[in-house]
C-alpha cells in the first residue's frame, strides 16, 4: 500500500495556505494513494506526470502539490501556485 510523506518544505507551504485550501490539500493528499497508478481514477483529482518520476496533483484552481514516488512512498516535495511550481522545477534543472 502506498503512503504519503511530506517534506518540511511541503509542510511549511501547507501551513501558509488559507484554512479552506489547507483542508482541500489534505483531502487530495489522503486520496492520492488510492488513485495513483490508476489513470481513470486519478483523472478526477488531477494527477499528472510532469517529468519522469515527478508528478503533480491539483488542489483547487491555483494550488498544486509536486511529488515523487520512492518504492511505496509518495513524497510531497513542494506545494504552491503555478509560478512557484515553475520556479521549483527550474531549480531542479527540470
Backbone torsions as a table, in degrees:
resi	resn	phi	psi	omega
1	UNK	NA	132.1	176.9
2	UNK	-73.0	150.9	173.6
3	UNK	-135.4	161.4	-178.8
4	UNK	-107.1	134.4	174.7
5	UNK	-125.6	143.3	179.8
6	UNK	-110.8	135.5	172.3
7	UNK	-75.2	166.8	176.6
8	UNK	-60.2	-39.1	179.2
9	UNK	-60.3	-44.2	180.0
10	UNK	-66.2	-42.7	178.2
11	UNK	-60.1	-44.9	-179.6
12	UNK	-63.3	-40.0	180.0
13	UNK	-66.5	-40.2	179.1
14	UNK	-63.8	-40.6	-179.1
15	UNK	-64.4	-24.4	179.7
16	UNK	-83.5	-10.5	-178.8
17	UNK	-76.7	154.7	173.4
18	UNK	-60.7	152.4	-175.9
19	UNK	-52.9	-40.4	-178.9
20	UNK	-68.8	-34.2	178.2
21	UNK	-75.0	-35.5	174.7
22	UNK	-58.3	-46.4	-179.7
23	UNK	-62.0	-42.8	178.5
24	UNK	-63.9	-39.0	179.6
25	UNK	-63.4	-49.6	-179.1
26	UNK	-64.0	-36.6	177.5
27	UNK	-64.9	-44.5	178.7
28	UNK	-62.5	-40.5	-179.5
29	UNK	-69.7	-31.2	174.8
30	UNK	-66.1	-37.3	-178.8
31	UNK	-76.7	-24.0	-172.6
32	UNK	-53.0	-49.3	-179.4
33	UNK	-62.5	-29.4	-178.6
34	UNK	-71.1	-30.4	-172.6
35	UNK	-110.1	-15.6	-176.7
36	UNK	-61.9	131.1	-179.3
37	UNK	86.4	1.4	176.7
38	UNK	-119.6	88.6	-170.4
39	UNK	-51.2	-40.6	-178.6
40	UNK	-70.1	-32.4	179.4
41	UNK	-76.7	-44.3	-174.7
42	UNK	-78.0	-9.2	174.5
43	UNK	-62.4	-31.1	-179.0
44	UNK	-66.5	-32.8	179.2
45	UNK	-103.5	3.7	171.9
46	UNK	77.0	43.2	174.3
47	UNK	-84.4	133.7	174.4
48	UNK	-148.3	152.5	178.8
49	UNK	-84.3	128.7	178.0
50	UNK	-88.8	-46.8	178.1
51	UNK	-147.6	173.7	178.7
52	UNK	-56.1	119.0	178.4
53	UNK	79.5	2.0	-177.8
54	UNK	-124.8	126.1	-172.5
55	UNK	-129.3	165.5	171.8
56	UNK	-136.6	152.5	173.7
57	UNK	-123.4	136.5	-178.3
58	UNK	-81.3	135.3	176.3
59	UNK	-127.0	94.9	-175.7
60	UNK	72.6	-162.2	-177.0
61	UNK	-79.3	-34.1	-170.0
62	UNK	-112.7	-15.0	-172.6
63	UNK	-108.2	140.9	178.5
64	UNK	-133.3	153.0	172.4
65	UNK	-119.8	129.3	179.3
66	UNK	-100.6	133.8	-178.9
67	UNK	-143.5	161.9	175.2
68	UNK	-124.5	156.6	175.9
69	UNK	-106.0	128.4	174.3
70	UNK	-128.4	107.1	-177.8
71	UNK	55.1	-112.6	-178.1
72	UNK	-103.9	19.3	-178.7
73	UNK	-119.9	131.3	170.4
74	UNK	-100.3	106.3	-175.1
75	UNK	-95.7	113.2	178.0
76	UNK	-78.9	118.0	-175.4
77	UNK	-100.8	-24.6	-175.0
78	UNK	-156.5	141.6	174.4
79	UNK	-129.7	129.5	-179.8
80	UNK	-178.9	-173.8	178.9
81	UNK	-84.8	-178.4	-176.6
82	UNK	-57.5	-44.6	-179.3
83	UNK	-65.5	-41.1	178.0
84	UNK	-63.0	-40.7	177.9
85	UNK	-64.8	-43.0	179.2
86	UNK	-60.4	-44.8	178.4
87	UNK	-63.2	-41.3	178.7
88	UNK	-60.5	-45.1	-179.2
89	UNK	-65.9	-39.9	178.0
90	UNK	-64.4	-37.8	178.0
91	UNK	-65.7	-27.3	177.3
92	UNK	-85.5	-5.0	-177.7
93	UNK	75.7	24.7	-178.0
94	UNK	-98.7	NA	NA
